[in-house]
């Protein structure tokens, strides 16, 4: 009689990865990680760029709105006593050089100064005005738009990231309450001013990673730039009607 013997399967030893396989796996992992990091850095740069532009626009919009609100009130009087809307003595053309800019600021490319007055209990900083008349002076301090009210000792910050600001004054020479031409502050004379044109150069607070080689046109001054730095910039222009012109 033949005896059947059951054979047990032979045990095999577990096989590991070879050095070559490990090196290939590491290489593939590094390539994938590099791709992920590149996407992450690209998205972050794009996000920073959009945030910077958004902040630039917010600063410029705030500066424009604050000035436009005050300018539109120029000359307002709650009594029969007239108020000169534009304070000619302190409304100056190209007199405030901005030393924070990356180029040499000549007189004709410096920033302007505007001072206006109107009947109000408070000035541009919310301080009590003098004799019920607010006298507000707008100008640049570095890259900050500030306002000095007649009820305050020190100016207050209105908006940051403003590198240059220019004003032109709409002169009505034929009495129809429409500006016939726009002139510098130095040329304001007897004809009434019925509007003010504002132009400002706003910049990002942080760098964008690209070099700014652009040139910027603000009203009637020579072109500004190139700045050769890594900030982004944009020009904003607006015309405000003086509602209380007499």
RALIN-V696706 format. One record per backbone hydrogen bond with DSSP energy under -1.0 kcal/mol. CO is the residue of the C=O (numbers start at 1). NH is the residue of the N-H. E is the energy in kcal/mol with one decimal. If there is no record, write none. Layout:
CO/NH/E + CO/NH/E
//
This chain:
18/22/-2.0 + 19/23/-2.4 + 20/24/-2.3 + 21/25/-2.4 + 22/26/-2.6 + 23/27/-2.3 + 24/28/-2.4 + 25/29/-2.4 + 26/30/-2.5 + 27/31/-2.2 + 28/32/-2.3 + 29/33/-2.6 + 30/34/-2.6 + 31/35/-2.0 + 32/36/-2.3 + 33/37/-2.7 + 34/38/-2.2 + 35/39/-2.1 + 36/40/-2.4 + 37/41/-2.9 + 38/42/-2.3 + 39/43/-2.5 + 40/44/-2.5 + 41/45/-2.5 + 42/46/-2.3 + 43/47/-2.5 + 44/48/-2.8 + 45/49/-2.3 + 46/50/-2.3 + 47/51/-2.6 + 48/52/-2.5 + 49/53/-2.4 + 50/54/-2.4 + 51/55/-2.4 + 52/56/-2.4 + 53/57/-2.5 + 54/58/-2.1 + 55/59/-2.5 + 56/60/-2.5 + 57/61/-2.7 + 58/62/-2.5 + 59/63/-2.4 + 60/64/-2.6 + 61/65/-2.7 + 62/66/-2.4 + 63/67/-2.1 + 64/68/-3.0 + 65/69/-2.3 + 66/70/-1.6 + 67/71/-3.2 + 68/72/-2.4 + 71/74/-1.3 + 73/76/-2.5 + 76/119/-3.4 + 85/117/-2.2 + 86/88/-1.3 + 87/90/-1.1 + 92/113/-2.5 + 96/111/-2.0 + 98/101/-1.4 + 106/109/-1.4 + 107/110/-1.0 + 111/95/-1.3 + 111/96/-2.1 + 113/92/-1.1 + 114/138/-3.5 + 115/87/-2.7 + 116/136/-2.4 + 117/75/-2.7 + 118/134/-2.8 + 121/129/-2.3 + 123/126/-1.8 + 127/123/-2.5 + 130/133/-1.8 + 132/120/-1.6 + 133/130/-1.0 + 134/118/-1.7 + 136/116/-2.3 + 137/148/-2.5 + 138/114/-2.2 + 139/146/-2.8 + 141/144/-1.5 + 143/162/-2.5 + 144/141/-3.0 + 145/158/-3.4 + 145/159/-1.5 + 146/139/-1.9 + 147/156/-2.6 + 148/137/-2.2 + 149/152/-1.3 + 156/147/-2.0 + 159/145/-3.3 + 161/203/-2.8 + 164/201/-2.6 + 165/112/-2.5 + 166/199/-2.2 + 168/197/-3.0 + 169/183/-2.3 + 170/194/-2.6 + 171/180/-3.3 + 171/181/-1.1 + 181/171/-3.1 + 183/169/-2.8 + 184/187/-1.3 + 185/188/-1.4 + 192/172/-2.7 + 194/242/-2.7 + 195/170/-3.2 + 196/240/-3.0 + 197/168/-2.1 + 198/238/-2.6 + 199/166/-2.9 + 200/236/-2.5 + 201/163/-2.9 + 201/164/-1.1 + 202/234/-2.1 + 212/228/-2.4 + 216/224/-2.7 + 218/221/-2.0 + 224/216/-2.7 + 229/212/-3.5 + 230/208/-4.2 + 232/204/-2.1 + 234/202/-2.5 + 236/200/-2.6 + 238/198/-3.7 + 240/196/-2.5
//
